[in-house]
Amino acid sequence: MTRGGHGHAHGHGLARVAVVVRAGAAPLWWLGVCAAGIGVLPPGLTGRRIGVLAGAALFVLATAAVAYGGRKRYITLAASASRAAKHDVLQDRAVTVRNWRRHHRWWLLLAFLTALATAFALPATGGLFLAGCGAGLWLKAAWLGRRELSDEALLWVRVDWLRGDAGSPAGKQVKAYRSTGIAAGDAAPGGARRKSPALV
């Protein structure tokens, strides 16, 4: 999706910040739930009850740590965001999500296998930790969405700053955000799919 027809070669590809944050939420949640479900089968060294209780505590801690971690950096970048230029190219939500998951697929697989392996010591604990990380990302994306709504501006990050292992939209390689009006792009505030307007 492009803004303006000319000078596109001089523009930057922009990805929605909230979409990038949200991209890891579903895979981490479902891999975590799956790993916890399988991980509860072996009794482990500690027994299931201790494993599940430890996992529940880790779930809460991981959710809070991921949801609240790095907020100051997001706030700083959002406060200094400049308006996107007309030759900037707004990346579709599906492309942003697909790119993030493709770059992180081996990391996600390793996290899943690690969660399964830990089940032999602490049943379900690793899976619940992963699920907590996914829940935290959803909460962080929702928080970003509330900021976008209150500021009436969507936040974008340059795609070339997300390449390779640099998958964080608030990492060191990110120098600044761009902003657009609330209706730009195909993702709603917070990064969810934009609901189609109802036919009258």
C-alpha positions, 0 to 999 in steps of 0.5 A: 500500500503506497502513499502518493504515486511519485518519488517512491524510490526515495521513500522507506518501507514502513511497518506498523510498530504494534503489528511487529509487537503482536506478530510473536504473540500468537505463535508464542501463546500456541506453542506454549499451550501445546508444550504445557499440554504435552509437558504435563504428561510426564510426572517429571522430577518434581511431580506435576503439581509443583511443575504446574504451580511453578509454571503458573508463577512463571506465566504471571511473571513473563506476562508482566515482564514482556507487557511492561518491559521497554515501555519507556523506549516506546514512549520516547520514540513515539513522542519524537515521531515525524509524519510519514512522507507521501513517498513512504510505502506502508507495508500490509499487516500480513506481510509484516507478520509473515516477515517477523515469523519467517525471521524468528521461525528457528528461534520459536522452534528452539523455544518450543523444544526447550519448553518440552525438554524442561517438562522432564524436570518441571512438568508444564513449566516451560510451556506456561512461560512461553504462553506468558511471553505471548500474552505479554506481547498481546498486552503490549500491543493493546497498550500501544493501540490505546496510545495510538487512539489517544494521540490519533496517530498510528506509529510506524518503523522502517522495515530496513531496521527490522531486518535479520535478527533485529526484530524488535521495533524498539531495539537499538537499531531503531532511530525514530518512528514515523506517524500517520493518521489513524485510518492509514494502512490495513491494521487497526490501532494495536495491530489487529486486523482492521474490521471492514466498514459495515455495508449500509 
